Amino acid sequence: MSTESEIHFDAVDDALRRLDADTDPAEAHGILCGMICATGRGDLPNWLNQVIGEPEEGKSIPNPEFIKTLEELHKQTLEQISSGNYALQLLLPHDEDSIDDRVDDLSYWCQGFLFGLSFCGITNFDNLPEEAREVVNDIVEISQSQYQAADNENENETAYAEIVEYLRIGVIVIFSELNKSDFPNIKPTVH
């Protein structure tokens, strides 16, 4: 559940906007999760460069307050993924936002995740361990999906929540499969 110290979607959105980033908060978090899964740690400077870019020559250095928000997100996400207790929370819009917007951001998160894996050298998903490969293939499909609303609002919400939960656990499975030697206490199990 939520704690006061967690970094939320709106805080990251604000920081990215003020840093003139072209990256959506969900996509930025997806990139981070992919990089952490691929490397076991996620290199903060590389992630920041992918999300906000390197400062242009002659431009002022970005406001450290906003960089700190992203650094905290990195720290929080690494802890959530590597803790072994399935604590990862995907950085997505609030439940009060429209289902259309949330599904769009879920797609951006998936696209970011796949980019993060690829950026860190995992480009042939067929070579992944079986469970990780299955989850990554599902993430590819989700990233390319078009939202089609059901007539029943409750069905839409339930389907969305199930996909988010699957991705949340799936990231832990991928991480544990790719980083067994670093984190032997994590058992890859999809709930």
ABEGO torsion letter per residue (X at the ends): XBBAABBBAAAAAAAAAAAGBABBAAAAAAAAAAAAAAAGAEBAAAAAAAAAEBBBBGBBBBBAAAAAAAAAAAAAAAAAAAAGAGABBBBBBBAABBAAAAAAAAAAAAAAAAAAAAAAGBABAAABBAAAAAAAAAAAAAAABBBBBBABAAAAAAAAAAAAAAAAAAAAAAAAAAAAAABAABBBBBX
